[in-house]
Amino acid sequence: MAYEAFDTLLQTLDRILKQGDDRVITHSVKQEILSIRVQAVVLQLNLKHYPNKERIREAAVSTHEIIEYLFSEENLSDRVRLANRLRKLAERLESTVGDVVDCIKGKGSVGSVTDSADVSSSSRSAITSSKDDGVVGLEEDVEVIKNRLLERSSRLRVLPIVGTGGIGRRYLIVMDDMWSKKAWDDVRMLFPDSGNGSWIIVTTRLHDVAAYVDSSSSIHTMSVLDAHHSWNSLEQKVFAGTYFPIELKDIGKKIVQNCGGLPLSIVVVAGLLSKVHTRSSWEQIAANDGQLESIIGSSYTHLPNHLKPCLLYMAGFPEDQEIRVTELVNLWMSEGFVTLSNGSKSLEEEAEDCFEDLVERSLVLVANRKFDGKIKSCSLHDIVREFCIRQAAKEKVILPVIDYLPTPILRRHFVPRLIKDHHSISTTSYDLLHLKDSVHSSHIRTIICIPKKGFRSVGIVEKFSSLRVLHVLRRSDYWDWEPGQVFDLVHLTYLASNIPNNIVPSAILKLHNLQILIIYRSEVRLPVEIWRLRQLRHLIAFSFQPLPSPEWEQNPLDNLQALSLATDLVCSKRMVEMIPNVKKLGICYSKGKFDANAGYCLDNLNLFCQLEKLKLEMSVGFLSRQLVETGGLNFPLQLRRLILSGGKLPWNDMTTIGSLPNLQVLKLRNYACKGSYWMTIEGNFRELRLLLIDRSGLVDWITEGSHFPRLECLILRRCRVLYRIPRNIGYIPTLKLIEVEKWHMRSLLSSAALIEKMQRNSGNDSFQVRVKHS
């Protein structure tokens, strides 16, 4: 709770600075308060790096108490001594800062903000520079770094650079969407001016903030799109470069004009227009005032009713949180936002369709994609999120508590009153402590919990007796719930969290409505009662211990769609009967060698008639030639995605995998196959879109372009003995991406077909070669 202690201290200091009497807050007093505030900010920012957090918390609490005492009415009359007392307090706090900095630097903490921050005059030395301070001989390093920065990726990426001090330490910092002068003041001290030509780029919507960050620099004002580029952008996004109906062009240009050249406005309105192609609908859209909030509101109004709560629900995730798509769609299902249509799709497929629809409407941003192009994580643009926060609270879909009440003190006083009108909330584990005794706690049905470091949940959830959904954000393993509490919540349909001691107790049988259980732990032990949870659809953990035998259970888990990661799973006919409809299965075989007497029954894998995604993790050498020759490894024909890790399956037996008629994604990791020679044959891999080979002893790979007729992505990693990449790969017409490591570039460029393909597609995104500098 050290973070909250500093929040309280900083709020008190800010209140004194803003509301203090000028006769009391003299110049010297103000300087000492600012000094105390700077030291407090530095300590708060370094909490995660310092082991003795209780010491820092006590420093914050004692400083706050002294400040409150010094500025109480009975002490304000002694103005002469006030500045001196504050100076002593600032010096004491600065001493604590020095100890913290020395400790962190002694531990070699990488990335600590204090490594370069000017936080203590007694522990920093000046760096002087000459007129000719350029560094020569680093051109190759600069080129490598530049290439890394130019690699295409939609996700957040970090480029760590390691070197001895003095090797060339200057920085480029980009700070996006600076919202206030105060925010700049809070971080400015962290970036020293060492006279070495460092840069800070700040983007902001506010002109006064732009002028404030550096009054000596000229401001670059970003221009909006002109009419020509605005129209081209809309046309491309609505009709993807195809024919634009003549009857819609005039009204379309009016809509573009209303967007005022703002790219985000054009993107959002294009997402709306792409779903409605009638003139009357476009005329309604053209009638709004062109303000971005109006455009977002119009897009929301035109959403199908079943998509509206799906979008608003995303406001429950923190602003800086990338949202995992699998978790999001699972939550939608548990909340009842998704229902089965008359078709043959599963509930999961219906939920995924809802998500894709929101992406196509440009209301949801893609944060990260998987190798096969599927969206892995997403987020909301901050303006769209602000709309969702307001609308979600208004329609009582979910109340994002932190966004409504940004400080712990405000939340402590006002949230208990707010929740009487809301059944779903998003808040921190610390704030739940103050909500549990509210008379309205029993009305809460959904909690998205943001864990606070160092805070345990003893006694938190037991009072939320109507709780159906408990989703703890997967940030770390430092937040646990006590089993005795959560398993008394008999209405739970969704539970995603950590557990202590890696043990799920038999009391889970009380949760007879449970559909989704996600545990952020490895080697989780499940009780035999797990086979009696008939509504279970997803059973997920980092890994489970061997599952208890279902020997005495008569009824199968017909609803179970996903099970991962099961250790040493025995694929007996009895097991297949117990989970007959599983579509996603992850198994880890932990023993170094295949034990024929263990009864893993891998020849029964093909009996999982609904299985579409299979992940097999095995110790290197787990599979033997004998296992394959005896037909001990069979895969279901409907399999679409297969991941093999370890095992050393002979390359010759890849023909069995290649014959799977629906296989689209194949990942071979950690010596999944053994041998130095692989020759593919005609007729295999007819539907394969992605092939990944990561860590292999393959030397010679012989193939034809026609052997992978639909391949879109080829990724080769740590294949250091591979003699060359097959030249005929370049003749695959569907190929969009080849990712290799630098030592394969020469063989890549030796293929005339690939060179021709690169030249033919230069200047567009239809084909890419990505080089990894590992």
Residue pairs with C-beta under 8 A, 6 or more apart in sequence:
1 57
1 430
1 452
1 454
1 455
2 44
2 47
2 53
2 54
2 56
2 57
2 60
2 454
3 44
3 47
3 452
3 453
4 408
4 430
5 57
5 60
5 61
5 64
6 40
6 43
6 44
6 47
6 60
7 407
7 408
8 60
8 64
8 408
8 409
9 40
9 60
9 63
9 64
9 67
10 37
10 40
10 41
10 44
11 407
11 409
12 64
12 67
12 68
13 33
13 36
13 37
13 40
13 67
14 37
16 25
16 33
16 67
16 71
17 25
17 30
17 33
17 34
20 71
23 79
24 71
24 76
24 79
24 82
25 33
26 79
26 83
28 83
29 82
29 83
29 86
32 83
32 86
32 87
32 89
32 90
33 86
35 90
35 94
36 63
36 67
36 86
36 89
36 90
36 93
38 119
38 189
39 90
39 93
39 94
39 96
39 97
39 119
40 60
40 63
40 93
41 186
41 189
42 97
42 113
42 114
42 117
42 119
42 189
43 56
43 59
43 60
43 93
43 96
43 97
43 100
44 60
45 113
45 190
46 100
46 101
46 104
46 112
46 113
46 114
47 53
47 56
48 453
49 104
49 107
49 109
49 112
49 114
50 56
50 100
50 103
50 104
51 103
53 454
55 96
56 96
56 100
59 93
59 96
63 89
63 93
66 85
66 89
67 89
69 75
70 82
70 85
70 86
75 82
76 82
94 120
97 119
97 120
98 120
98 122
98 123
100 114
101 114
101 119
101 120
101 123
102 123
104 112
104 114
105 112
105 114
105 115
109 115
110 160
113 190
116 169
116 171
116 190
116 191
116 192
117 189
117 190
117 191
117 192
118 124
118 189
118 192
119 189
127 194
127 195
127 196
128 195
129 194
129 195
129 196
133 195
133 196
133 197
135 168
138 168
144 773
145 159
145 161
147 771
147 773
148 159
148 773
149 159
151 157
151 770
152 768
152 770
154 366
154 367
154 368
154 369
155 322
155 367
155 368
155 369
155 377
156 322
156 367
163 169
169 196
170 194
170 196
170 197
170 198
171 191
171 198
171 199
172 198
172 199
172 200
172 201
173 191
173 198
173 199
173 200
173 201
174 200
174 201
174 203
175 187
175 200
175 201
175 202
175 203
176 203
177 203
177 204
177 205
177 382
178 184
178 202
178 203
178 204
178 206
178 209
178 213
179 204
179 205
179 206
179 209
180 206
180 209
181 208
181 209
181 212
184 202
184 209
184 212
184 213
188 213
191 198
191 200
200 213
202 209
202 210
202 213
204 210
207 219
210 219
211 219
223 261
224 260
224 261
224 262
225 233
225 261
225 262
225 263
225 266
226 261
227 256
227 257
227 261
230 256
230 257
230 259
230 261
230 266
231 252
231 253
231 256
233 263
233 266
233 267
233 270
234 252
234 255
234 256
234 259
234 266
234 269
234 270
234 273
235 241
235 244
235 252
237 266
237 267
237 270
237 271
237 274
237 362
238 244
238 252
238 270
238 273
238 274
239 274
244 252
245 277
247 279
248 277
248 279
248 282
251 279
251 282
251 283
251 286
252 273
252 282
254 286
255 269
255 273
255 282
255 285
255 286
256 266
257 290
258 286
258 288
258 289
258 290
259 265
259 266
259 269
259 290
259 295
260 290
262 292
264 292
264 381
264 383
265 290
265 292
265 295
267 362
268 292
268 295
268 296
268 299
268 362
268 363
268 384
269 285
269 295
269 298
269 299
270 362
271 299
271 360
271 361
271 362
271 363
272 285
272 295
272 298
272 299
272 302
272 361
273 282
273 285
274 360
274 361
275 302
275 360
275 361
276 282
276 302
281 302
284 298
285 298
285 302
288 294
288 295
288 297
288 298
292 383
293 383
293 387
296 363
296 383
296 384
296 387
297 387
299 361
299 363
300 308
300 311
300 363
300 387
300 391
303 311
303 361
304 357
306 337
306 338
306 339
306 354
307 354
307 357
307 358
308 395
309 335
309 337
309 395
309 397
310 332
310 337
310 338
310 354
310 355
310 358
311 358
311 363
311 364
311 388
312 388
312 391
312 392
312 395
312 397
312 398
313 331
313 332
313 335
313 337
313 392
313 397
313 398
314 323
314 328
314 364
314 380
314 385
314 388
315 380
315 385
315 388
315 389
315 391
315 392
315 397
315 398
315 400
315 403
315 426
316 392
316 398
316 400
316 424
316 425
316 426
316 448
317 323
317 426
317 448
317 473
318 402
318 450
318 473
319 382
319 385
319 403
321 379
321 473
322 367
322 368
322 377
322 378
322 379
323 367
323 377
323 378
323 379
324 376
324 377
324 474
325 352
325 355
325 375
325 376
325 377
325 378
327 471
327 474
327 496
327 518
328 355
328 378
329 338
329 348
329 351
329 352
329 354
329 355
330 351
330 494
330 516
330 518
330 538
331 469
331 471
331 494
332 338
332 351
332 354
333 347
333 348
333 351
333 515
333 516
333 537
334 468
334 469
334 493
334 494
334 515
334 516
335 424
335 446
335 469
337 354
338 347
338 350
338 351
338 354
339 347
339 350
340 346
340 347
340 350
341 350
345 353
346 561
346 583
347 537
348 537
348 561
348 583
355 364
355 375
355 378
358 364
359 366
359 375
359 378
363 380
363 384
364 378
364 379
364 380
365 378
365 379
365 380
365 381
366 375
366 378
367 376
367 377
367 378
367 379
368 375
368 376
368 377
369 375
369 376
370 376
371 665
371 667
371 690
371 692
371 713
371 715
372 641
372 664
372 665
372 689
372 690
372 713
373 689
373 712
373 713
380 388
389 400
389 403
389 404
391 397
392 398
392 399
392 400
393 399
393 400
393 404
393 422
396 421
396 422
396 423
396 424
397 424
398 422
398 424
398 425
398 426
398 446
398 448
399 418
399 419
399 422
399 424
399 425
399 426
400 425
400 426
401 411
401 415
401 418
401 425
401 426
401 427
401 428
401 431
402 411
402 426
402 427
402 428
402 450
404 418
405 411
405 414
405 415
408 430
408 431
411 427
411 431
411 434
412 431
412 434
415 427
415 431
415 434
415 435
416 434
416 435
416 438
416 440
419 425
419 435
419 438
419 440
419 441
419 443
419 444
420 440
420 443
422 444
423 443
423 444
423 445
423 446
424 444
424 445
424 446
424 447
424 469
425 444
425 446
425 447
425 448
426 447
426 448
426 449
426 450
427 435
427 447
427 448
427 449
427 450
428 449
428 450
428 451
428 452
429 449
429 450
429 451
429 452
429 455
429 457
429 460
429 472
429 479
430 452
430 455
432 447
432 449
432 457
432 460
432 461
433 459
433 460
435 441
435 444
436 459
436 460
436 461
436 462
436 463
436 464
437 463
441 463
441 464
442 463
442 464
442 465
442 466
443 466
444 464
444 466
444 467
445 466
445 467
445 468
445 469
445 491
446 467
446 468
446 469
446 470
447 461
447 464
447 467
447 469
447 470
447 471
448 471
448 473
449 470
449 471
449 472
449 473
449 479
449 497
450 473
450 475
451 472
451 473
451 475
451 476
451 478
451 479
452 479
453 476
453 478
454 478
455 479
456 479
456 480
457 479
457 480
457 481
457 482
457 485
458 482
459 482
459 485
460 481
460 485
461 467
461 470
461 481
461 485
461 486
461 489
462 485
462 488
462 489
464 489
465 489
465 491
466 491
467 489
467 491
467 492
468 491
468 492
468 493
468 494
468 513
469 492
469 493
469 494
470 486
470 489
470 492
470 494
470 495
470 496
470 497
471 494
471 496
471 497
472 479
472 481
472 496
472 497
472 498
472 520
474 496
474 520
477 498
477 520
477 521
479 497
479 498
480 497
480 498
480 499
480 500
481 497
481 498
481 499
482 500
483 499
483 500
483 503
483 504
483 505
483 507
484 507
486 492
486 495
486 497
487 505
487 507
487 508
487 510
487 511
488 507
488 510
489 511
490 510
490 511
490 512
490 513
491 513
492 511
492 513
492 514
493 513
493 514
493 515
493 516
493 535
494 514
494 515
494 516
495 511
495 514
495 516
495 517
495 518
496 516
496 517
496 518
496 519
496 520
497 518
497 519
497 520
498 519
498 520
498 521
499 519
499 521
499 524
502 521
502 522
502 523
502 524
502 525
503 524
503 525
504 519
504 524
504 525
504 526
504 527
504 530
505 527
506 527
506 528
506 529
508 514
508 527
508 529
508 530
508 533
509 527
509 529
509 532
509 533
511 533
512 533
512 534
512 535
513 535
514 533
514 535
514 536
515 535
515 536
515 537
515 538
515 559
516 536
516 537
516 538
516 540
517 536
517 538
517 539
517 540
518 538
518 540
518 541
519 540
519 541
519 542
520 541
520 542
521 541
521 542
522 541
522 542
522 543
523 543
523 544
523 545
523 567
524 541
524 542
524 543
524 544
524 545
525 544
525 545
526 544
526 545
526 547
526 548
527 548
528 548
528 549
528 550
528 552
530 536
530 539
530 547
530 548
531 548
531 550
531 553
531 557
531 578
532 553
533 557
534 555
534 557
534 558
534 559
535 559
536 557
536 559
536 560
537 559
537 560
537 561
537 562
538 560
538 561
538 562
539 560
539 562
539 563
539 564
540 562
540 563
540 564
541 564
541 565
542 565
543 565
543 566
543 567
543 588
544 565
544 566
544 567
545 567
546 566
546 567
546 568
546 569
546 570
547 566
547 569
550 574
550 575
550 578
551 574
553 578
556 577
556 578
556 579
556 580
557 578
557 579
558 580
558 581
559 581
560 579
560 581
560 582
561 581
561 582
561 583
561 584
562 582
562 583
562 584
562 585
563 579
563 582
563 584
563 585
563 586
564 584
564 585
564 586
564 615
565 586
565 587
565 588
565 615
565 617
566 585
566 586
566 587
566 588
567 587
567 588
567 589
567 590
568 588
568 589
568 590
568 591
568 598
568 600
569 575
569 587
569 600
570 598
570 599
570 600
570 601
571 600
571 601
571 602
571 604
571 605
571 607
571 608
572 599
572 601
572 604
573 601
573 604
573 607
575 601
575 604
576 604
576 607
576 608
579 608
580 608
580 609
580 610
581 610
582 608
582 610
582 611
583 610
583 611
583 612
583 613
584 611
584 612
584 613
585 608
585 611
585 613
585 614
585 615
586 614
586 615
586 617
587 614
587 615
587 616
587 617
588 617
588 618
589 600
589 616
589 617
589 618
589 619
589 622
590 619
591 598
591 619
591 622
592 619
592 621
592 622
593 619
593 621
593 622
593 624
594 600
594 622
594 623
594 624
594 627
602 627
602 632
602 633
602 634
603 631
603 632
603 633
603 634
604 634
605 611
605 614
605 633
605 634
605 635
605 636
606 634
606 635
606 636
606 637
607 636
608 636
609 636
609 638
610 638
611 636
611 638
611 639
612 638
612 639
612 640
612 641
613 639
613 640
613 641
613 642
614 635
614 639
614 641
614 642
614 643
615 642
615 643
615 645
616 642
616 643
616 644
616 645
616 647
617 645
617 646
618 644
618 645
618 646
618 647
619 646
619 647
620 646
620 647
620 648
620 670
620 671
621 646
621 647
621 648
622 646
622 647
622 648
623 633
623 647
623 648
623 649
625 650
627 633
628 649
628 650
628 653
633 649
633 656
635 642
635 656
635 657
635 660
637 660
637 661
637 662
638 662
639 660
639 662
639 663
640 662
640 663
640 664
640 665
641 663
641 664
641 665
642 657
642 660
642 663
642 665
642 666
642 667
643 667
643 669
644 667
644 668
644 669
644 672
644 673
645 669
645 670
645 672
646 669
646 670
646 671
646 672
647 671
647 672
648 671
648 672
648 673
648 674
649 672
649 673
649 674
650 673
650 674
650 675
651 673
651 674
651 675
651 677
651 678
651 698
652 675
654 673
654 678
654 680
654 684
655 681
655 684
657 663
657 666
658 680
658 681
658 684
658 685
658 688
659 683
659 684
661 686
661 687
662 687
663 685
663 687
663 688
664 687
664 688
664 689
664 690
665 688
665 689
665 690
666 685
666 688
666 690
666 691
666 692
667 690
667 692
667 694
668 692
668 693
668 694
668 696
669 692
669 694
669 695
670 694
670 695
671 695
671 696
671 697
672 696
673 696
673 698
674 697
675 697
675 698
676 697
676 698
676 699
676 700
676 721
677 698
677 699
677 700
677 702
678 698
678 700
678 701
678 702
678 703
679 702
679 703
680 702
680 703
680 704
680 707
680 708
681 707
682 704
682 706
682 707
684 707
685 691
685 707
685 708
685 709
685 711
686 709
686 710
687 710
688 708
688 710
688 711
689 710
689 711
689 712
689 713
690 711
690 712
690 713
690 714
690 715
691 708
691 711
691 713
691 714
691 715
692 715
692 717
693 715
693 716
693 717
693 719
694 715
694 717
694 718
694 719
695 717
695 718
695 719
696 718
696 719
696 722
697 721
698 719
698 721
698 722
699 721
699 722
699 723
700 723
701 722
701 725
701 726
702 726
703 726
703 728
703 729
704 728
704 731
705 728
705 729
705 730
705 731
705 732
705 753
706 731
708 729
708 732
709 732
709 734
710 734
711 732
711 734
711 735
712 734
712 735
712 736
712 737
713 735
713 736
713 737
713 738
713 739
714 729
714 735
714 737
714 738
714 739
715 737
715 738
715 739
715 740
716 722
716 725
716 739
716 740
716 741
716 744
717 739
717 741
717 772
717 774
718 741
718 774
719 741
719 744
720 743
722 744
723 747
724 744
724 747
724 750
725 738
725 740
725 744
725 747
725 748
725 751
726 751
727 750
727 751
727 752
727 753
727 754
728 751
728 753
729 735
729 738
729 751
729 753
729 754
730 751
730 752
730 753
730 754
730 755
730 756
730 757
731 753
735 757
735 767
736 766
736 767
736 768
737 767
737 768
737 769
737 770
738 748
738 754
738 768
738 769
738 770
739 769
739 770
739 771
739 772
740 748
740 769
740 770
740 771
740 772
741 771
741 772
741 773
741 774
742 771
742 772
742 773
742 774
745 771
748 754
748 769
749 755
754 769
757 767
758 767
758 769
760 767
761 767
